[in-house]
Amino acid sequence: MSKPASRAETAETPLLWATMVRVYLSESDHGLKPLLKCLHDELKVRGATVTRGVAGFGASGVVHGTSLVDLSADLPLVLEFFDRPERARAAIERIKDFVQPGHIVSWSVNVESSGN
């Protein structure tokens, strides 16, 4: 029977540098499907997640939201993905045509690695 890893051993899990990218869209943009297709088929990023917001506003100041009586709304969408910095930068350059200026943000992150 092997002993459990000590705290010092688990603290040495390798970290990998990556870039997290967040893209702000709205349901009325109709650009989500082509954007996802580009990220998946052409750019082959590690993965992407789309989150539908319940409310939000942009530069116009108009609040977009929904209530129980409102069956259709122009809700905010947030698409996130991460990859190695050079791949994320290439993806950002490629997807700029899909979204309005100023709707892509990115930052450096550490990704937990299995050490394999």
URLIN-V757865 format. One record per run of one state. SS is the DSSP state (a for helix, b for strand, c for the rest). FROM is the first residue (numbers start at 1). LEN is the number of residues. If there is no record, write none. Layout:
# URLIN-V757865
<<SS FROM LEN> <SS FROM LEN>>
This chain:
# URLIN-V757865
<<c 1 6> <a 7 4> <c 11 4> <b 15 12> <a 27 3> <c 30 2> <a 32 11> <c 43 5> <b 48 5> <c 53 2> <b 55 3> <c 58 5> <b 63 3> <c 66 10> <b 76 8> <c 84 1> <a 85 14> <c 99 5> <b 104 9> <c 113 4>>
